[in-house]
Amino acid sequence: MLKVQFFFQSLYLILAVLIYLSQPSHADVGTSAHYRTPYLPTACYGNNAAQFPSSNLFASAGEGIWDNGAACGRQYLVRCISAAHPRTCIPGQTIQIRIVDRALSSVSRPSRHGATIVLSKTAFGMIAKPSASCINIEFQQV
């Protein structure tokens, strides 16, 4: 009887793990750079300074998520997952940012072109060492 019980407990555990692993991930993977002042004007809201969250956690959308301007105002959860240099990412840090600009047309040039999301200097520094020019991120629209 004990062997049968152990068999079913093991089978239950295996099925639970398989179901968990088969769930689709809702996050995407991309790259992030950073930019600094001047942030105005932006492609989304022009010279309106009220567009920036008081936390300074905002970003410019790269072409992959720009969506002909529909990205303006979207919010994303972003976390650093890797970088070219070890220990660049700040472990366990996830931030919520707001898209306020288009990276391609922003006044301030990104630290690296072609990034998925170009974070404000403040936002970038919360998830990675500010000295890095580019990191790999996981991001999800809120």
C-alpha positions in Angstrom: 0.0 0.0 0.0 2.9 2.4 0.8 4.4 1.8 -2.7 1.1 2.7 -4.4 0.7 5.9 -2.3 4.3 6.9 -3.1 3.7 6.2 -6.8 0.6 8.5 -6.9 2.4 11.2 -4.9 5.3 11.1 -7.4 3.0 11.1 -10.4 1.1 14.1 -8.9 4.4 16.0 -8.4 5.6 15.3 -11.9 2.3 16.4 -13.5 2.3 19.6 -11.4 5.8 20.5 -12.6 4.9 19.7 -16.2 1.8 21.9 -16.0 3.7 24.7 -14.5 6.4 24.5 -17.1 3.9 24.5 -20.0 2.3 27.8 -18.9 3.1 30.5 -21.4 5.4 33.3 -20.2 3.8 36.7 -20.5 7.0 38.6 -20.6 9.2 39.4 -23.6 12.9 39.7 -23.8 14.8 42.6 -25.3 17.6 45.1 -24.8 17.7 48.3 -22.9 20.0 51.4 -23.1 19.7 54.6 -21.2 19.5 58.3 -22.0 19.7 61.5 -20.0 18.5 65.1 -20.1 17.3 66.9 -22.1 14.2 64.8 -22.2 11.9 67.5 -23.7 10.3 67.7 -26.1 9.1 64.1 -26.5 7.3 62.4 -29.4 4.4 61.6 -27.2 3.6 64.7 -25.2 5.7 67.5 -26.6 7.0 70.0 -24.0 4.5 69.0 -21.3 6.6 68.4 -18.2 3.7 66.7 -16.5 4.2 63.6 -18.6 7.1 62.4 -16.4 6.2 60.4 -13.4 7.5 61.9 -10.1 9.7 58.8 -9.7 11.5 59.5 -12.9 10.8 56.0 -14.0 10.1 56.5 -17.7 11.5 55.5 -21.1 11.5 55.9 -24.8 10.1 53.1 -27.0 12.3 51.4 -29.5 10.9 50.6 -32.9 9.9 47.1 -31.8 7.3 48.4 -29.4 6.7 52.0 -30.7 3.6 50.8 -32.6 3.1 54.1 -34.6 2.8 56.0 -31.4 0.3 53.7 -29.6 3.1 52.9 -27.1 2.7 56.4 -25.6 1.6 56.1 -22.0 2.0 52.3 -21.9 3.5 51.0 -18.7 5.9 48.1 -18.5 7.5 46.1 -15.7 11.2 45.8 -16.5 14.0 43.8 -15.0 17.6 43.3 -16.0 18.4 39.6 -16.8 22.0 39.8 -18.1 24.7 42.0 -19.5 28.1 41.7 -21.3 29.9 42.2 -17.9 29.2 40.0 -14.9 27.3 41.5 -11.9 25.9 44.4 -13.9 22.3 43.6 -13.1 20.9 44.4 -9.7 19.4 41.1 -8.6 15.7 41.0 -7.7 14.9 44.6 -8.9 11.9 45.1 -11.1 10.7 48.6 -12.0 7.5 49.9 -13.6 8.2 52.5 -16.3 6.0 54.7 -18.5 6.7 55.2 -22.2 6.9 59.0 -22.9 9.0 59.1 -26.1 10.2 57.4 -29.2 13.9 56.3 -29.0 14.5 57.0 -32.7 13.5 60.7 -32.4 14.4 61.5 -28.8 16.3 64.7 -28.2 18.9 62.9 -26.1 20.7 60.0 -27.9 20.5 56.6 -26.3 23.7 55.0 -24.9 23.2 52.3 -27.6 21.1 52.4 -30.7 18.5 49.7 -31.6 17.4 49.0 -28.0 13.9 47.8 -27.3 13.4 50.2 -24.4 15.6 53.3 -23.6 15.3 54.0 -19.9 15.8 57.3 -18.1 19.1 57.4 -16.3 17.2 57.0 -13.0 15.3 53.9 -14.2 18.3 52.3 -15.7 20.3 52.8 -12.4 17.6 51.0 -10.4 18.0 47.7 -12.3 21.7 47.9 -13.5 25.0 49.6 -12.9 24.7 53.0 -14.5 28.1 52.6 -16.1 26.7 49.9 -18.4 25.7 51.0 -21.9 23.3 48.2 -22.7 21.6 45.3 -20.8 19.3 42.4 -21.6 15.9 42.9 -20.1 12.7 41.0 -19.5 9.7 43.3 -19.9 5.9 43.0 -19.6 3.1 45.4 -20.3 1.1 46.2 -17.2 
